[in-house]
Amino acid sequence: MITAPTYKDKIVGVFGLARTGIAAVDALAASGAHVLAWDDTVERRDQVGSFAKDLYRADFTGMSALMLAPGVPLTHPKPHALVEKAKAAGVPLISDFDIFQAARESLPAHRTVAITGTNGKSTTTALIGHMVASCGLPVAIGGNIGRGVLSLDPLEEGGVYVLEMSSFQLGLTQNFQADVAILLNLTPDHLDRHGDMAGYTAAKKRLFDMQAKGAAAIVGQDDAATTDMAAALAAPIVRIASTNEMPGGVYVADGKLVDDTGGDQKIVGDLTSLPTMKGAHNWQNAAAAYAAGRALGLAARDIFEAFKSFPGLAHRQELIGEVDGVRYVNDSKATNVDAASRALASYRSIRWIVGGRPKDKSFAGLLPFVGSVKTAYLLGEAADALVHDLGETIPYVDCRDMADAVQKAAADAEPGDVVLLSPACTAFDQFTDFEARGEAFRLAVHALMQGDAK
């Protein structure tokens, strides 16, 4: 656990008692703060015992800050009642990253790498963490991936905290200063919470706006929004790209990772030889991780050696297994059109399991990527919309549930095909989250592998 001595004897509210909230209550209490914690769910309030205090009724006089969980709306569709109450009382709204920033002065000397973007940030975070560890430095991975930042164990001197940050977290955070900040890409997402694309972009840009002078900034250049942001940033940046040459930056050409930061177009290695680096989206992740490694002072050769042993991340184009020459790939994390398009572009001869609760207004953005799809197996609430937007271009089959979809896809598949779960939707119509959906896919594939579903 990371503690922040600067909060000793201060009154701090914590609203939202899921993973980050519970970690914040524990860390603040251990720091000597007076914690007032609340959640709308009784079971979550029970987890904090005597720290539970109804913040809707509490007097905010003297409160130093109110820490909000990332899911609490700041502005859209409308401000949460406690957001309005805090603003009326002049109480600053903060995230757990602000508490972490306050703790940093008491931690052994260290550096932080923060990663954000619409897609790929979890894989890039895991890849950078693996790279740092492989190069012999102490590392902790957390934030929007895995453990809340305050629940991480303090690192010994020279350690690196590798932290994924969502737009919700960035919208809340006031003071966190990343030593290395990475923006991978920007496509429309969570617009119900940010109002419009401008609001979403502004939340992401905060990662750079909060940095100290001289810190490293790494920005993807594979989409128009990140290209525009790079042009608007005052600090020197390293530009990365997976689909086009990037003079003076880090890019991928014909599958080869190229470092041109010294102007010499140095070929670092061949990404096509790495089993967990398939597809242009993973090449973007690799370019970002390489640039971060160089910013941390790691040797190019050591970085690429680390890439070779990266195992990949669960639910992100995760190869579950192969049955009768057919590969089964779990990309349950693809909860929007852009993420699914990246997966579709990575394979040929696809039996595509798709659907759930739609996040995007239309699936038409997938049309350029369905040429390799032999059949789509439709799940959940999105089935009618998928038929409307894509039904004239690819055959489709309605499915009851995940097990039914896997069995039907397996029955149709031929050697060389890929049965790909890449839903382009959230999982909330049938599952608690994308992890549960991915596990259902895994179980159905394992049943095939054991012969139970034949």
N, C-alpha and C positions, 0 to 999 in steps of 0.2 A: 504494500500500500504506500502511496505517496501522500505526504502530509504538507500542509502549508502553514508554517508558524505565524505568518503575517495575519492569519485569521483568528488568532488566539483572542478570546474574550469578545469577539464580534458576533453580532446576531446575523445569522444567514438563513434565509428561507430556501427550501428545496421543494420544487413541485414536479411531480412525475417520478414514481419510484420503481421504474424498471431497472435495467442494468446500470445505466450511467447514474441514475438518481441514487440507488442504493450505495454505489461506490462513493458518491459524493458525500452522503450522510456519514458513512464510516470514516472517510478521510477528514472531513471537517470536525467531527467529534474527536478524533485522535489528535487534531491540531489545537484543540481547546476552544473551538467555537461553540456558541449557543445555537443549536440547530433546531429549526422549526420545519418539519417535513410533512408533506401531505400528498395524497393521491386520491383520485375520484373512486378508486377501487378499494374496497374494505380489506381484501386479502393482502394487497400491497402495503396498506397502512400498517397492518399487523406486523410486517417485517421489521419496522423501525421502533417498535415498542414505545418507550417514553418520549421519543423525539416527535411522535405524531402530534400535530397541532393543526387545527382547521384554519388554513390560510385565508379562506374566504371571510372568516370572522375575526381573524387576528388583527391586532393593532400593528401597523407597519412602522410606527414611530421608532427611530433608532436602528432600524434594520439596515445593515451595510450593503446587502445585495440579495437578489432573488435569483437562484439558479434554476433554470427551466430545462426540462427534458427536451430533446430535439423535436419531439412530435407535437409540441405546444405551439399553436399558431400565433405568430407575432402580428401579422397584418391581414392575411387572407386565409379563408374567405372572410373572416373578421377577427379582430384581436380577441384573444382569450380574456375572460373576465379578470384573471389575476394579472395579466399584462397591463390592462387598463388601470387596475388598482395600484400596481407598483409605480406606473408612470405618474399617476395623480399624487402619490406620496413622495415622488422624487427618489425612488429606490432603483438603483441600477439593475438592469437585467443582464445576467451573465450565463456562460456555459461552463461545463467542467474543464474546458481548455483554459479558461481564464484562471481558474483555481490552480491548474497545473502550472501556468505561467508564473503565478505568484510563488509557487513552490520551488521554481527552478533555481532561485538564488541560494537556496539551502541544500541543493543536491550537488553531488560530486560533478566536476566539470564534464560536460556532455554536449552532444549536438542533437538537433531534431530534424527529421525529414517529414514533411506533411504532403499528402497526396490527395487531390480531388479531381473531379471530372464526372461527366454523365455516365460513362461506361469504362470499365477496366480498372477502376481505382483499387478494388480489393485484390485483384491479381497482381497489380503493380506493387501494392503495399507488401504482399506476401513475398514477391520476388525480391524486392529491395531488402526485406528482413533476412531472407535466405542468403542474399549476396553479402550483406554485412557480416553475418555470422560465419559464412564460409571464409571470409577474409580475416577472421580472427578477432573481431571486435565484439564487445558485449552489446547485446541488442535486446530491445523489447518492442513488441508489435501490439498496437491497440487502437483505440478510438472507435470509429464506425465499424471496424472489423474486430471480431473477437471480444477482448476485454475493454471496459471503459478505461480511459487514460489514468484515472486516479487509482484504479485497482492494480496497476502495474507495480512490480517491485522496483525500487530505486536501483539504478545501474551503478556499477563501480566507475571510477574515473575513466574517461575515454569512451564511454558507452554512447550508443545511438538509439534514440526513440524514433521508431518508424510508425507514423500515425495517419490513418485514413480519416478524412473529414468530409462529411456530407454538406450539401447546401444548407440544410436545416441547422447544423452545428455552426457553420460559418456565419449564417445570418444572426445567430445569437452572440457569437464571440466578439469581445471588444479589444483584447490586448495580446493574444497569442502571437509570438514571433518565431516563425519557423526559420531555421538556419538554411534549409533547402526546401523550397516550395515548388510543387509540381501541379500543373493543370494539364490533364491529358486531352480533353475534348469537351465540346459544348454542343449539345443538341437539346431541343425542347423536352423538359421533364419537370414534374412537380409544379406546373404552372398554376394549379389550383391553390398552392401555398405561397407562391411568389408573385402572383398577379399576372405576369406576362414574362416574355423572354428577357426583357430588360431587367426585371427584378431578379430573375434567376441568375443572370450574368453578373449582376452587381453583388449578389451573395458570394459567388465564386471568386470574384475579383478581390474580395476582402482578404483572402489568403495572402495576396501580394501587398495590399495596402498596409497591412499590419507589420510587415517585415521591417527589420532594422536595416539601416543603410549598409550596403556591401554584402547583404545576404544573397544567396544563390536563388535565381528564379528560372524555372524550366517550363516552357510552354509548347504544347503540341500545335502543329500547323496543318493538320489534315482536314480542318473544317473552317468555314468562313468566320464563325464567331470567335474562335481562339486566335485566328489570324488578326482579327480586328483588336482583340484584347492585347496581343503582343505589341501592336503598334501604339497602343494607348499607355503602356507601362513606361514609367520614367527610368527605372533601374535597368542596367544591362541584363539581358536574358540569354539563355541558351535555347535556341529553337530546335525542336525535334519533329521528325516526320517519318511516316511509314510508307507513303505512296508517292512521294516526289523528292527530288534532290533538294537539300537545304544547305546552301553554301554558308560556311561558318558555323554550322550546327552539327547535330547528330541525326543521321537518317538511314534508311534502308533502301538499297538498290539491288534488284534481282535477288532478294533474300539475304543479302550480305549487309551486316551492320557496319556503317561507315562513320568515322569520327573526323569531321572537318573543322573542328574548333581551332586547330592550328593551321588551317589552310592547306593541309597536305593530303586530304582525302584518304586517311589511313583506314584500311579494312581491318576491322576487329575480329570478325568471324562470320561463319555462315549459319544463319538462323534456321535455314531449312533443314539442317541436320539435327535440330533439337526437337524431340518428340512433344514437348510441352509448349512449343512456341509456334504452333501452326496458325497461319492466317495473318493478314495485315494488322488486325487489331492487336494481336500478341506481339507483332513487331514494334508497334507503337509503345507497348508496355516495356519491351526490352530496351528501346531507345531511351525512354524516360529513366529506367533503372540504371542504364549505363551512365547517362549524364549525371545522375545523382551520385553514383559511385565515384565518378571523377571529381565531382564537387567535394566529396568527402576525402579525397586524396588517395583513393584506391587505385591500384595498377590496372591497366586495361586488360592484361592477360589474366589476372586473378578474377576480374569481373566476369569475363567470358567463361572461365572454368566453373565459376559458381552457377552460371546459367545452365551449364550442361547437367548439373545435378538437381535442378529445380524440379520438384515433383508435381507442380501444378496445384490448383486449388479446387476443392470440392465444389460441385455444381457450376463450374465455369469450364465448359467444354471438357468435362472429365470423362475419360474413357472408362466405362464400367466393365466392359468385356467384349469378347467376340464369340459368336455362336454360328457355326456352319458358314464361315467366311463373311458374316455380317457384323459390323461394329456397332456398339450401342454407346451413345455419347450423351451425357447428362449436362445440359446447359440451362438448368432451371433458373439460374440467376438472371437470364435474359428476360427481364420483366417489361421491356418496351420494344418498340419497332426497331430502333437503331441497334440495340444489342442483338436482337434476333437476326438482323440483316448481316451483322458481322459473322455470326455462326454460319448462316446459309452460304456466305461467300467463301467459306473455308473448306467445303466438301463438295464432292460430286455424287450423283446417284443417291439422293436423300429420300428417306421415308420420314416425314416431318410430323412430330407430335406438337400441336400448337393449340393455344387457347387458355382461358381462365377468365379473370375479370379485366376488361380492357383498361389500360392507362392512357392510350393515345385515342384521339378522336377518329382516326381512320387507320386502316392497315394498308392503304394504297402505297405507302412508302416501301413496302416489301416487294412490290411488283418487279423491280429490276433484278431481284435476287432469287426469284423462284424458278429460274430456268433449269436448275439441277434437281428440283423436287419432283419425284415420281408420283407421290401421293401425300396428301395432308390428312392427318388423323385429328379430328376436332374435339376439343374438350371445353366444357363449361359455358359460362355466360356469353363468351365472345363468338360462339359458333355461327350465329346468324350473320354477324358483322363480317366475319372472315369469308363466309360464302358470298356475301354481297360484294366485297372488295376484291376477292381473289378467285372466286369460284369459276370464272370463265377461263382462267389460265391454267389451273391445275386440278386434277381429280381430287376428290375429298371423300372422307368417310366419317360419319358421326360415331362417337364413342361414349360409352357410359361413364367410364372412369379411367384412371391411369392403367390399371391392369388390363382392361379391355383394349385400350389403345396400343399397349405394348404387344399384346397377343395378336391383334389384327395386323400391326406393322410387321411382326415377325413372320406371320403366315404369308404375307405378300413379298417380303424381302428376298433378294437373290444375292449370291456371293458377290462381294464388292460394294454392296449397298451400305449406307450408314443410317441407322435408326437414330434420329436426332430429336431429343427433347429440347426445344428452344421456344418457349411459349409465347413470347412477345406480349405477355400479360402478367399481372400479379396473380398470386395463388389464392387470394382471399375468398374466392367463391367456394373452394373445395378443401383448402388446406389452411393451416395457421400461418404459414410463410413459405418462401421459396425452398428453404431447407427441407421442410416436411414433404413438399412436392417432389423434390429430387430424391429423397429417401424412398418414396413410393415407387418412383421409376427404378431405382436401384434394386429394390426388393422384387419387382416384376421381372427385371432382367436376370437376377440371380435364380429365380424360379425357372426361367427358360434354360439357364445354364445347367441346372440340376435335373432338367427334364420334367419338372412338375407341371408345367403349363402346356405341354404338348398334347 
